[in-house]
Amino acid sequence: MWACEPGLTSTIAESYAGAGPLFVNTLQTFLAAHCALVGDHVWPADAKEHVVRDPYYDFIVVGAGSAGAVVANRLSEVPEWRVLLVEAGGNPTLGTEAPQVFLANLKTKEDWGYKTEHQPGACGAYKTKGCYWPRGKVLGGTSSINAMFYVRGNKQDYNEWAAAGNTGWSYDDVLPYFKKSEDFYKPLTPETAEHHGSGGYLHVEHTEDVADIEKLLLQANAELGLEITDDVTGAQQMGVTRALTTTKDGVRQSTARAFLSPIRERRNFHVLKDALATKILFKPNTTEVTGILVNKDGKDIEIYANKEVIVSAGSINTPQLLMLSGIGPKKHLQQIGIEVKADLPVGENLQDHAFAAMMFTTRSDSDLASLPNIVGGIYQFMLHQKGQFSDFSPHRITGFINTLDPKATFPDIQTHHIAMLPNLTNIVDLFALHDSSQEVQGQFQEIIKDNFVLVPYIVLLKPNSKGRILLKNKDPADKPLIYANYFDDSEDLKTVVRGMRYVAKYRETKSFQSIGLKLRWFELEACKGLDEESDEFYECMARQITFSLYHPTSTAKMGPESDGLAVVDPELRVRGVRGLRVVDASVMPSIVRGNTNAPVIMIAERGADLVKKHWGKLVH
């Protein structure tokens, strides 16, 4: 993409002068709009020349995602510290910044495109019998391709962390860090100020319009006894809500836009883009970290950290980099031929929010997904950040329920809802993008031709099952092996089935009946012959139509010294290694009960303060 230099859009448009003045003026307008929204000038410049000329920094942060962008921002607030942020991807694109088409980022160069290894008990309706795991490979990381829900989890999540020996991580401890990042969309009252912050980098909002299907979903859940609430990040999480989102003025608020764009001219801050960190470097014959090895433009570059290397590469790439560097399970590393620097359970304890998808349909002749409307929507978004692509509606409804105890203060199931117009496959095909089997893809494409389709997600919030990540070999360019182990613990499947049965009750509500929404199942060979009302059928569908909510965590677990699964201590320092921390979702001792983006940003805020405190630069 061009760098949007002055006059460049005119030059490009003039090259098409033969097409006529109307076309030239239109093209020039579109190019200017594109530049204003996602041109290279919006983001920090690539610092390759700086790095080659002077490869010594105080701090190197690996990964510019939900955590790394925040850490780099906060550390570079100290003017005498020289901070480098290393990212394997490049700048965000028009596709990443348009809220409505977030799924269209799958299988692009902005997506690592991971897949789990085959397991017999889940992800059955996939071509490879393994679930698709999108992860962001771009400034902002997965915050640049996710669904933008602002959810913090449950208070109990953090109190459980603290009770396990992670001092400083209780809910009361972390709440100030949630508030520190936040720029809440409306003036704070004494009530909202208790839970929300103002003036932070990250804009959090409720957009004004509420789609009809969102109103219907709220009412349907209310008919089933769930409380409608305005804010599941406030006093209590339970209930159904139109979620807060990380959007502003019709554009995604990734950590790239929120935390990196505002500091792109900061003199002590550099970003190295399209650069893969391949190894952590040590002083000879020690476990003291000196820097990292990076592959950029096909060449290896050694970069040195005077104080610390901070790995914020996410719950897949972080354990991969640690293990490639000799930090991981001794037996596994020796089998691959990697010298062991620290024998730690890196890659173990993997947790994710798996979900089963269901489907409700009703006949519709809507043409909103027609080609003219799509083109019109793109026009509105590019020029004005308005229209159907600028808003996450009508997918914002999420619910938190406890399937065993309706009066509980913590959920075991979360519901999400994707609403799809007839022929929406003109824009995005949910099942094709996830590499679902031809059996599923073919049925879905036929169903959506003349039906409005609502797909509820039944999300398992607190899995007992644990997976692991292993190296395939010593090549940093090869993807690691991901063993999700969904439903290995039978209680997990039972919980999902209870959640599916709750969602199945939607068909009994006056709200759903009012527009003819009916429960519709895929006809799968694997579930053929089972009674559709039986637990066996529900279990079969859950094992077949399994998805990841894109929330892998806990592969470099935080814990006290007594915790045999802990990789980092409560200060996020890697055990047995000097000068190395991990600050991202992989340090979660256990996954939170809700979407993980906001908690990861919180971890990054607190992690940056821990670093500042260690080096005597924490100012309250």
ABEGO torsion letter per residue (X at the ends): XBAGBBGAAAAAAAAAAAAEAAAAAAAAAAAAAAAAAABAAABBBBAAAAAAABABBABBBBEABAAAAAAAAAAAABAABBBBBBBABBBBBAAAABAAAAAAABGBAABAGBBBBBBAABGAABAAGBBBBBBBBBBGEAAAABAGBBBAEBAAAAAAAAAAGBBGABAAAAAAAAAAABBBABBBBAAAAAABBBGBABBBBBBABBBAAAAAAAAAAAAAGBBBBABAABABABEBBBBBBBBBGGBBBBAAAAAAAAAAABAABBBBBGBBBABBBBBBGBABBAEBBBBBGGBBBBBBBAABBBBAAEAAAAAAAAAAAGBEBAAAAAAAGBBBABBBBBGBGBBBBBBBBBBBBBBBABAAABAAAAAAAAAAAAAAGBEAAABAOAAABBBBBBAABAABABBABBBBBBBBBBGAAAABBAAAAAGBBAAAAAAAAAAAAABBBBBBBBBBABBABBBBBBBABABAABBBBBBAGBGABAAAAAAAAAAAAAAAAAAABAAAAAAGBBBBBBBBAAABGBBAABAAAAAAAAAABBBBAGABBGABBBBBAABAABABBAAGBBBGBBGBBBBBAAABABBBBEBAAAAAAAAAAAAAAAAAAAAGABBX
